[in-house]
């Protein structure tokens, strides 16, 4: 877990928070089960640095100015400028370390799939995150899933095929596919064209056979 994020109490609200953002300060709140919401502010650059290094779904520690112990929090909501731009507001949810919580954990694919290297396929990740339930301090940074077992285009890796960390209950359906390999597009087109050619050839042969049958019958008739 990264070092605690240093935050200060915030006494600027409403439209005035725009002034904070212009000064490189990110406004936010800390709240939790049975806790009053605490308005806070944090240096925007420090916040972005920690989130980039740890990932937005990670457990964080925040040290509020004037408090001796850091609080364990999750990012519950992060508002961005225009929806995808710089952060403009953050809501931290303070967790109870003794109570299990539900959250999502990222899936990272590792290893090399033979269907990619040997058959020129394309590795597809069907599932980016998995829903879990566990104690806050047991939340993994991510789950690593080895794709070296994907030898053909029919092979897939499902939730049921993965062994997850002890103490972590996976809530995502076991039938959900995590990864597979797609055949190369050129191969698909060649196979399709070959099938069409075979079908046309069979139709031609059938037609020719039918014509020969008619001729034979006519010849027999003339001889008779």
Residue pairs with C-beta under 8 A, 6 or more apart in sequence:
1 54
1 58
1 59
1 60
1 61
2 50
2 53
2 54
2 58
2 60
2 61
3 61
4 61
4 62
4 63
4 70
5 42
5 46
5 47
5 50
5 60
5 61
5 62
5 63
6 42
6 43
6 46
6 62
6 63
6 65
7 28
7 30
7 40
7 41
7 42
7 62
7 63
7 64
7 65
8 40
8 41
8 42
8 64
8 65
9 38
9 39
9 40
9 41
9 64
9 65
9 66
10 20
10 27
10 28
10 39
10 40
10 41
11 39
12 19
12 20
12 27
12 41
13 39
17 27
17 89
20 26
20 27
20 41
21 27
21 44
21 88
24 43
24 44
24 45
25 41
25 42
25 43
25 44
26 41
26 42
26 43
26 44
26 47
26 87
26 88
26 89
26 90
27 39
27 40
27 41
27 88
27 89
27 90
28 39
28 40
28 41
28 42
28 89
28 90
28 91
28 92
29 37
29 38
29 39
29 40
29 90
29 91
29 92
30 37
30 38
30 40
30 62
30 64
30 71
30 73
30 92
30 93
30 94
31 37
31 38
31 91
31 92
31 93
31 94
32 73
32 93
32 94
32 95
32 96
33 96
33 99
35 94
38 64
40 62
40 64
40 92
42 62
42 90
44 86
44 87
47 87
47 90
48 86
48 87
50 60
51 75
54 60
54 141
55 106
55 141
55 142
56 75
56 78
57 74
57 75
57 103
57 104
57 105
57 106
57 129
58 139
58 141
59 72
59 73
59 74
59 95
59 136
59 137
59 139
60 72
60 73
60 74
60 75
60 92
61 70
61 71
61 72
61 73
62 70
62 71
62 73
62 92
63 69
63 70
63 71
64 71
71 92
71 94
72 94
72 95
72 97
72 136
72 137
73 92
73 93
73 94
73 95
74 92
74 93
74 95
74 101
74 103
74 136
75 90
75 91
75 92
75 93
76 91
76 92
76 93
77 89
77 90
77 91
78 87
78 89
78 90
78 91
79 87
79 88
79 89
79 90
80 86
80 87
80 88
81 87
81 88
95 101
95 136
96 136
97 135
97 136
97 137
98 135
99 135
99 136
100 133
100 134
100 135
100 169
101 133
101 134
101 135
101 136
101 139
102 131
102 132
102 133
102 171
103 131
103 132
103 139
104 129
104 130
104 131
104 132
105 129
105 130
105 132
105 139
105 140
105 141
105 142
105 143
106 128
106 129
106 141
106 142
106 143
107 125
107 127
107 128
107 129
107 130
107 142
107 143
107 145
107 178
108 142
108 143
108 144
108 145
109 123
109 125
109 144
109 145
109 147
109 178
109 179
110 144
110 145
110 146
110 147
111 146
111 147
111 148
112 147
112 148
113 121
113 123
113 147
113 148
113 149
113 150
113 151
113 181
114 148
114 150
114 151
115 121
115 150
115 151
115 152
115 153
115 155
115 181
116 122
116 123
116 150
116 181
118 151
119 152
119 153
119 181
119 183
119 184
120 184
120 187
121 153
121 181
121 182
121 183
121 184
122 181
122 182
122 184
123 147
123 150
123 179
123 181
124 179
124 180
124 181
124 182
125 178
125 179
126 176
126 177
126 178
126 179
126 180
127 159
127 172
127 176
127 177
127 178
127 179
130 143
130 159
130 170
130 171
130 172
131 170
131 171
131 172
132 139
132 164
132 168
132 169
132 170
132 171
133 168
133 169
133 171
134 167
134 168
134 169
135 167
138 165
138 167
138 168
139 168
140 165
140 168
143 162
143 164
143 165
145 157
145 162
145 178
145 179
147 157
147 179
149 155
149 157
150 156
150 157
150 179
150 180
150 181
152 181
153 180
153 181
153 182
153 183
155 180
155 181
156 177
156 178
156 179
156 180
157 177
157 178
157 179
157 180
158 174
158 175
158 176
158 177
158 178
159 170
159 172
159 173
159 174
159 175
159 176
159 178
160 174
160 175
161 178
162 178
164 170
